[in-house]
Amino acid sequence: MFHCLTDWGDFMNRKLKAKIIEVYGKQADFAKACGKSDAWVSKIVTGRNEPNEAEKELIRKHLKIRNIDRYFINSKAA
């Protein structure tokens, strides 16, 4: 098992979760603002799904993030 990748992924996901809470207060409110389900957000926050480019743009827009790629482990800018 690659603990470094898991730990890094967990760190990045916690960072995204913290930003969601900072801006929206609750993950469910963020999901609603994005027009997505809470399950969709949960899968991204927990690292089970990597959002595609359109989804990253949606997240970036709603969280007012300049460089969204630094929030995801598999992105070029991570």
C-alpha positions, 0 to 999 in steps of 0.5 A: 500500500502507498501510504504517502499517496493515501496520506497526501490524498487525505490531506488534499481532500481535507483541504477541499472539505475545509474550503466547502465548510468555510464557504457554505457551512455544510457540504449539503448546501455546497452540493445544492449550489452546484446542482449536484447530490451530496453523494457526488460531493462526498465521493470527491471529498473522500477521494473515491471519485476524481472530478472531470475538468467540467466538474472541477470548473464547477467546484472552482467557480462555487468555491471561488478558488483560483487554482482548483488543481492543487485540491486534487492529487491526480491533477497536473498542478498538485 
